[in-house]
Amino acid sequence: MTTARKGLMTLYTAEELKLGDGKNGRPILFAYGGNVYEVSPESKLWKNGLHMGRHVAGTDLTKDMENSPHGIDALSKAQLVGKIVASPLPSIEHPPAWVNLLLSKHPHPVSSHFPIALSVTAALFSIVSILFDLRIMELASFFNLVVATTVMPFTILTGYLSWRYNYRRKNSFEFKAKILLSILLPFSMLGVLCLFGYQYFFTESYPTGPIHALYHVLVICTALNVVALGYFGGRITFPERR
């Protein structure tokens, strides 16, 4: 970072601007039209360097501000502190129109309730079928998982889009855990469906034995998986205060 003599304006490189992300006591900086502005760390509109859940400090917000409701009027609340040495930084990735419309309806929190509720219900029915030897409960458990499996692709898709555009591909532990669990979930669900089909269509008697036991284990593991996904989703939405 260098300071020019003319007007004592600070010259920022792209990497230096990124350091103004507003985290861990660092300043809140953003670029607009080649200029660099600083926002007071006391501003309630820029908590932890994030404005309205979309605009990230340390980046070029030229396009974002031109398309925002308040426009460039918000610059009056920021202090001009310097200029970018090279060309302005690329703006943050913007979603296509259909993705932007979809995300405006908050589809992931809504759709995630279905696989969680259905999978947990399936696990409870599965346990009851084991304890009381009730085949009807096992069938009810299976049909719950069929519906959960049908909804799951949309839930995973909306989760990915939310992570990519709303959270800017954030690489925290919670997101890593959700990505891993989301990769494992289709395999456990498809495993349940395949084992059920094998037992009821390729065996002559009521299913028993190791394969039947594995089926119930997968049902319960699937429920634990979606509960864990919900837990980490809650930690993202309601982060712990440290």
Secondary structure, 3 states (H helix, E strand, C coil): CEECCHHHCEEECHHHHHCCECCCCCCEEEEECCEEEEECCCCCCCECCEECCCEECCCECHHHHHHCCCHHHHHHHCEEEEEECCCCCCCCCCCCHHHHHHHCCCHHHHHHHHHHHHHHHHHHHHHHHHHHCCHHHHHHHHHHHHHHHHHHHHHHHHHHHHHHHHCCCCCCHHHHHHHHHHHHHHHHHHHHHHHHHHHHHCCCCCCCCHHHHHHHHHHHHHHHHHHHHHHHHHHHHCCCCC
